[in-house]
Amino acid sequence: MPRAIWSGSISFGLVNIPVRLFTAVRRKTVRFNQIDSSTGARVRQKLVSAADGEEVPKERIVKGYALDDGDYVTVSEEEMTALDPDMARTIDIDEFIDLSDIDPIFYDNAYYLVPGDQASKPYKLLATAMEEAQKVGICHFVMRSKRYLAAVRPVEGRLLLSTMVYHDEIVDHGEIDGFDALADIEIDEREQAMAQQLIATLDSTFDPTRHSDTYREAVLELIERKAAGERSDDLMRAPAPSSDKVIDLMAALEASVNEAKKARKRHPAAGLETGRKAGRSKAAEQNESELSEPSERTA
């Protein structure tokens, strides 16, 4: 059973509702250990002092902030909590806003807010009132020595909390190289219409069960097959051939639309994923290397 990672109360106005915080996402990352390739033994890391190289026990490790002169100011957990002791146990809702007001770029991690002992009625009252008003609560709280900005939203009678990044943590798009080139690009009306037609053909509602981490599944399959004794050379897949040729964008769009339509006729109940894969087969897979740079993936 999941354990609460934080407990305290939701505060809005003069109302306080005891709650517990649970992680809402369970990452399914394939975890590897570091191994010495020559012996097969596991490699372990030790925390050592930069002064003498001796290992430092965990109980002696504290947080330190580096100053310009190279010295450090150490700060204890007790000192950080004392800065605002009430905030360490309170999710303080400052305002209620429309969900559409929040740009998704601000969202970080998701958590369940569960009512504490004898708090079910006020909890349900708040969740119901927010759901009927279609509002989201913007709040602040402290967890693990960090002050979080967060959004509390109602979902089918439950409250979910999504931590958010602060506005000054968002990377300005002007700092990213490549966007400037878009200013001089002119879009042909026929290409625009064909792109809109492709979007309409692939239009659907979001169903999370249609999507899975196929790369993770491939990594697990690789591990199983190697554990069964298969040779690495037999498991390697050759990368798709790349080309520097300029693609015919209109032809690629037309091929994508036609393939997506055919896929939907063949599999009307299979949903968008089948149509998307089929739509990629002739146009996107053929031209993907020309349209974008390959991205690195981690398991």
Secondary structure as a PSIPRED ss2 file (coil, helix, strand):
# PSIPRED VFORMAT (PSIPRED V4.0)

   1 M C   1.000  0.000  0.000
   2 P C   1.000  0.000  0.000
   3 R C   1.000  0.000  0.000
   4 A C   1.000  0.000  0.000
   5 I C   1.000  0.000  0.000
   6 W E   0.000  0.000  1.000
   7 S E   0.000  0.000  1.000
   8 G E   0.000  0.000  1.000
   9 S E   0.000  0.000  1.000
  10 I E   0.000  0.000  1.000
  11 S E   0.000  0.000  1.000
  12 F E   0.000  0.000  1.000
  13 G C   1.000  0.000  0.000
  14 L C   1.000  0.000  0.000
  15 V E   0.000  0.000  1.000
  16 N E   0.000  0.000  1.000
  17 I E   0.000  0.000  1.000
  18 P E   0.000  0.000  1.000
  19 V E   0.000  0.000  1.000
  20 R E   0.000  0.000  1.000
  21 L E   0.000  0.000  1.000
  22 F E   0.000  0.000  1.000
  23 T E   0.000  0.000  1.000
  24 A C   1.000  0.000  0.000
  25 V C   1.000  0.000  0.000
  26 R C   1.000  0.000  0.000
  27 R C   1.000  0.000  0.000
  28 K C   1.000  0.000  0.000
  29 T C   1.000  0.000  0.000
  30 V C   1.000  0.000  0.000
  31 R C   1.000  0.000  0.000
  32 F C   1.000  0.000  0.000
  33 N C   1.000  0.000  0.000
  34 Q C   1.000  0.000  0.000
  35 I E   0.000  0.000  1.000
  36 D C   1.000  0.000  0.000
  37 S C   1.000  0.000  0.000
  38 S C   1.000  0.000  0.000
  39 T C   1.000  0.000  0.000
  40 G C   1.000  0.000  0.000
  41 A C   1.000  0.000  0.000
  42 R E   0.000  0.000  1.000
  43 V C   1.000  0.000  0.000
  44 R C   1.000  0.000  0.000
  45 Q C   1.000  0.000  0.000
  46 K C   1.000  0.000  0.000
  47 L C   1.000  0.000  0.000
  48 V E   0.000  0.000  1.000
  49 S C   1.000  0.000  0.000
  50 A C   1.000  0.000  0.000
  51 A C   1.000  0.000  0.000
  52 D C   1.000  0.000  0.000
  53 G C   1.000  0.000  0.000
  54 E C   1.000  0.000  0.000
  55 E E   0.000  0.000  1.000
  56 V C   1.000  0.000  0.000
  57 P C   1.000  0.000  0.000
  58 K H   0.000  1.000  0.000
  59 E H   0.000  1.000  0.000
  60 R H   0.000  1.000  0.000
  61 I C   1.000  0.000  0.000
  62 V C   1.000  0.000  0.000
  63 K E   0.000  0.000  1.000
  64 G E   0.000  0.000  1.000
  65 Y E   0.000  0.000  1.000
  66 A E   0.000  0.000  1.000
  67 L C   1.000  0.000  0.000
  68 D C   1.000  0.000  0.000
  69 D C   1.000  0.000  0.000
  70 G C   1.000  0.000  0.000
  71 D C   1.000  0.000  0.000
  72 Y E   0.000  0.000  1.000
  73 V E   0.000  0.000  1.000
  74 T E   0.000  0.000  1.000
  75 V E   0.000  0.000  1.000
  76 S C   1.000  0.000  0.000
  77 E H   0.000  1.000  0.000
  78 E H   0.000  1.000  0.000
  79 E H   0.000  1.000  0.000
  80 M H   0.000  1.000  0.000
  81 T H   0.000  1.000  0.000
  82 A H   0.000  1.000  0.000
  83 L C   1.000  0.000  0.000
  84 D C   1.000  0.000  0.000
  85 P C   1.000  0.000  0.000
  86 D C   1.000  0.000  0.000
  87 M H   0.000  1.000  0.000
  88 A H   0.000  1.000  0.000
  89 R H   0.000  1.000  0.000
  90 T E   0.000  0.000  1.000
  91 I E   0.000  0.000  1.000
  92 D E   0.000  0.000  1.000
  93 I E   0.000  0.000  1.000
  94 D E   0.000  0.000  1.000
  95 E E   0.000  0.000  1.000
  96 F E   0.000  0.000  1.000
  97 I E   0.000  0.000  1.000
  98 D C   1.000  0.000  0.000
  99 L H   0.000  1.000  0.000
 100 S H   0.000  1.000  0.000
 101 D H   0.000  1.000  0.000
 102 I C   1.000  0.000  0.000
 103 D C   1.000  0.000  0.000
 104 P H   0.000  1.000  0.000
 105 I H   0.000  1.000  0.000
 106 F H   0.000  1.000  0.000
 107 Y E   0.000  0.000  1.000
 108 D E   0.000  0.000  1.000
 109 N E   0.000  0.000  1.000
 110 A E   0.000  0.000  1.000
 111 Y E   0.000  0.000  1.000
 112 Y E   0.000  0.000  1.000
 113 L E   0.000  0.000  1.000
 114 V E   0.000  0.000  1.000
 115 P E   0.000  0.000  1.000
 116 G C   1.000  0.000  0.000
 117 D C   1.000  0.000  0.000
 118 Q C   1.000  0.000  0.000
 119 A C   1.000  0.000  0.000
 120 S H   0.000  1.000  0.000
 121 K H   0.000  1.000  0.000
 122 P H   0.000  1.000  0.000
 123 Y H   0.000  1.000  0.000
 124 K H   0.000  1.000  0.000
 125 L H   0.000  1.000  0.000
 126 L H   0.000  1.000  0.000
 127 A H   0.000  1.000  0.000
 128 T H   0.000  1.000  0.000
 129 A H   0.000  1.000  0.000
 130 M H   0.000  1.000  0.000
 131 E H   0.000  1.000  0.000
 132 E H   0.000  1.000  0.000
 133 A H   0.000  1.000  0.000
 134 Q C   1.000  0.000  0.000
 135 K C   1.000  0.000  0.000
 136 V E   0.000  0.000  1.000
 137 G E   0.000  0.000  1.000
 138 I E   0.000  0.000  1.000
 139 C E   0.000  0.000  1.000
 140 H E   0.000  0.000  1.000
 141 F E   0.000  0.000  1.000
 142 V E   0.000  0.000  1.000
 143 M E   0.000  0.000  1.000
 144 R C   1.000  0.000  0.000
 145 S C   1.000  0.000  0.000
 146 K E   0.000  0.000  1.000
 147 R E   0.000  0.000  1.000
 148 Y E   0.000  0.000  1.000
 149 L E   0.000  0.000  1.000
 150 A E   0.000  0.000  1.000
 151 A E   0.000  0.000  1.000
 152 V E   0.000  0.000  1.000
 153 R E   0.000  0.000  1.000
 154 P E   0.000  0.000  1.000
 155 V E   0.000  0.000  1.000
 156 E C   1.000  0.000  0.000
 157 G C   1.000  0.000  0.000
 158 R E   0.000  0.000  1.000
 159 L E   0.000  0.000  1.000
 160 L E   0.000  0.000  1.000
 161 L E   0.000  0.000  1.000
 162 S E   0.000  0.000  1.000
 163 T E   0.000  0.000  1.000
 164 M E   0.000  0.000  1.000
 165 V C   1.000  0.000  0.000
 166 Y C   1.000  0.000  0.000
 167 H H   0.000  1.000  0.000
 168 D H   0.000  1.000  0.000
 169 E H   0.000  1.000  0.000
 170 I C   1.000  0.000  0.000
 171 V C   1.000  0.000  0.000
 172 D C   1.000  0.000  0.000
 173 H H   0.000  1.000  0.000
 174 G H   0.000  1.000  0.000
 175 E H   0.000  1.000  0.000
 176 I C   1.000  0.000  0.000
 177 D C   1.000  0.000  0.000
 178 G C   1.000  0.000  0.000
 179 F H   0.000  1.000  0.000
 180 D H   0.000  1.000  0.000
 181 A H   0.000  1.000  0.000
 182 L H   0.000  1.000  0.000
 183 A H   0.000  1.000  0.000
 184 D H   0.000  1.000  0.000
 185 I C   1.000  0.000  0.000
 186 E C   1.000  0.000  0.000
 187 I C   1.000  0.000  0.000
 188 D C   1.000  0.000  0.000
 189 E H   0.000  1.000  0.000
 190 R H   0.000  1.000  0.000
 191 E H   0.000  1.000  0.000
 192 Q H   0.000  1.000  0.000
 193 A H   0.000  1.000  0.000
 194 M H   0.000  1.000  0.000
 195 A H   0.000  1.000  0.000
 196 Q H   0.000  1.000  0.000
 197 Q H   0.000  1.000  0.000
 198 L H   0.000  1.000  0.000
 199 I H   0.000  1.000  0.000
 200 A H   0.000  1.000  0.000
 201 T H   0.000  1.000  0.000
 202 L C   1.000  0.000  0.000
 203 D C   1.000  0.000  0.000
 204 S C   1.000  0.000  0.000
 205 T C   1.000  0.000  0.000
 206 F C   1.000  0.000  0.000
 207 D C   1.000  0.000  0.000
 208 P H   0.000  1.000  0.000
 209 T H   0.000  1.000  0.000
 210 R H   0.000  1.000  0.000
 211 H C   1.000  0.000  0.000
 212 S C   1.000  0.000  0.000
 213 D C   1.000  0.000  0.000
 214 T H   0.000  1.000  0.000
 215 Y H   0.000  1.000  0.000
 216 R H   0.000  1.000  0.000
 217 E H   0.000  1.000  0.000
 218 A H   0.000  1.000  0.000
 219 V H   0.000  1.000  0.000
 220 L H   0.000  1.000  0.000
 221 E H   0.000  1.000  0.000
 222 L H   0.000  1.000  0.000
 223 I H   0.000  1.000  0.000
 224 E H   0.000  1.000  0.000
 225 R H   0.000  1.000  0.000
 226 K H   0.000  1.000  0.000
 227 A H   0.000  1.000  0.000
 228 A C   1.000  0.000  0.000
 229 G C   1.000  0.000  0.000
 230 E C   1.000  0.000  0.000
 231 R C   1.000  0.000  0.000
 232 S H   0.000  1.000  0.000
 233 D H   0.000  1.000  0.000
 234 D H   0.000  1.000  0.000
 235 L H   0.000  1.000  0.000
 236 M C   1.000  0.000  0.000
 237 R C   1.000  0.000  0.000
 238 A C   1.000  0.000  0.000
 239 P C   1.000  0.000  0.000
 240 A C   1.000  0.000  0.000
 241 P C   1.000  0.000  0.000
 242 S C   1.000  0.000  0.000
 243 S C   1.000  0.000  0.000
 244 D C   1.000  0.000  0.000
 245 K C   1.000  0.000  0.000
 246 V C   1.000  0.000  0.000
 247 I C   1.000  0.000  0.000
 248 D C   1.000  0.000  0.000
 249 L H   0.000  1.000  0.000
 250 M H   0.000  1.000  0.000
 251 A H   0.000  1.000  0.000
 252 A H   0.000  1.000  0.000
 253 L H   0.000  1.000  0.000
 254 E H   0.000  1.000  0.000
 255 A H   0.000  1.000  0.000
 256 S H   0.000  1.000  0.000
 257 V H   0.000  1.000  0.000
 258 N H   0.000  1.000  0.000
 259 E H   0.000  1.000  0.000
 260 A H   0.000  1.000  0.000
 261 K H   0.000  1.000  0.000
 262 K H   0.000  1.000  0.000
 263 A H   0.000  1.000  0.000
 264 R H   0.000  1.000  0.000
 265 K H   0.000  1.000  0.000
 266 R H   0.000  1.000  0.000
 267 H C   1.000  0.000  0.000
 268 P C   1.000  0.000  0.000
 269 A C   1.000  0.000  0.000
 270 A C   1.000  0.000  0.000
 271 G C   1.000  0.000  0.000
 272 L H   0.000  1.000  0.000
 273 E H   0.000  1.000  0.000
 274 T H   0.000  1.000  0.000
 275 G H   0.000  1.000  0.000
 276 R H   0.000  1.000  0.000
 277 K H   0.000  1.000  0.000
 278 A H   0.000  1.000  0.000
 279 G H   0.000  1.000  0.000
 280 R H   0.000  1.000  0.000
 281 S H   0.000  1.000  0.000
 282 K H   0.000  1.000  0.000
 283 A H   0.000  1.000  0.000
 284 A H   0.000  1.000  0.000
 285 E H   0.000  1.000  0.000
 286 Q H   0.000  1.000  0.000
 287 N H   0.000  1.000  0.000
 288 E H   0.000  1.000  0.000
 289 S H   0.000  1.000  0.000
 290 E H   0.000  1.000  0.000
 291 L H   0.000  1.000  0.000
 292 S C   1.000  0.000  0.000
 293 E C   1.000  0.000  0.000
 294 P C   1.000  0.000  0.000
 295 S C   1.000  0.000  0.000
 296 E C   1.000  0.000  0.000
 297 R C   1.000  0.000  0.000
 298 T C   1.000  0.000  0.000
 299 A C   1.000  0.000  0.000
